[in-house]
Amino acid sequence: MKILGKFPSTRLRRVRNSDWVRRLISESNLSANDLILPIFIRDGYNKIEEIKSMPGVKRYSLDRISKILDQAERFKIPMIAIFPYTPEKKKNNNGLEALNENNLVCRSLRLIKKKYKKFGVMTDVALDPYTSHGHDGILINGKIDNDKTLDVLNNQALLQASMGSDVIAPSDMMDGRIGSIRKYLEKNKFVDTKILSYAVKYASSFYGPFRDAVGSKKKLKGDKKTYQMDIRNYNEAIREVGLDIKEGADFVMVKPGMPYLDIISLIKQNFKVPVFSYQVSGEYSMIINAIKNKNLNKDSIYESLICLKRAGSNAIVTYFALDIAKRIKSI
Ligand code: PBG
């Protein structure tokens, strides 16, 4: 690339010296359209409970969930993502609660889709909220079985679609998920159900607070390195995304966000498909705790999101979604 211009005929500060000109030449923007709001749900009545490791984020019982959904609608959030906290007694080795049509996710989908028409609802397709060992798949002789888990996931995806889920998000990073679920949805006439593939999800330590939030942390023995991606890898992300697009994904996700900006940019440049990123629980906790301790100010939230946009994200899953949507509106 040729560098043009020479001081003093070129002074780059000339186009930085007032707010209007900075706005005029801004290369990335963040609006409510870019935000996906994750919501944690739980059993019981009249419960809105704090999650210790994620200050400001709460778990809602279904009778109180309108408190947060009304705000999502008011601030024009285009999509929410539901994550269930499953009581221990409903977990087993095979995660069969995933297929219960009255499980928490199914009940919440029926309720939300009846009352709220303005945003889409996305649901995770994976077994980790439901397994007694905390892994995303079925454990057979100490190994996570790729293909046996797939049968359960097909049915979990179909069940969620039939309850009204708009976007199915297979998140276990095992092989053959997208193709198999897409085929199964087509066969059952769910041709409009969208699939968001967690195509590039790293075996990251930044998921710690989330596992707390959904109650799978204490349970998890070992790590998820046999299915989630190696944090040292770059080129492998291209293979993951390529396969999932071929198999029928509508959107792909890179996760976590800020530690993987190079990957977001790589995927955006190589594939002309919508790329989402996930600012995960550990990123949220880091920033919110630094703000609470007065090590950072609140502008750090915007900065942590705009960098994901600059890298190439079309939309961002973030626990700051409502907070930032309110702030954008008031600017
Ligand atoms: C699990 C799942 C995880 C997250 C979303 N879905 C965690 C994991 O893989 O253990 C993490 C989200 C976050 O950390 O905010 N299928």
Boltz pocket constraint, residues with backbone or C-beta under 6 A from the ligand:
constraints:
  - pocket:
      binder: B
      contacts: [[A, 124], [A, 126], [A, 128], [A, 136], [A, 171], [A, 172], [A, 206], [A, 207], [A, 208], [A, 209], [A, 210], [A, 211], [A, 224], [A, 279], [A, 280], [A, 281], [A, 282]]
      max_distance: 6.0
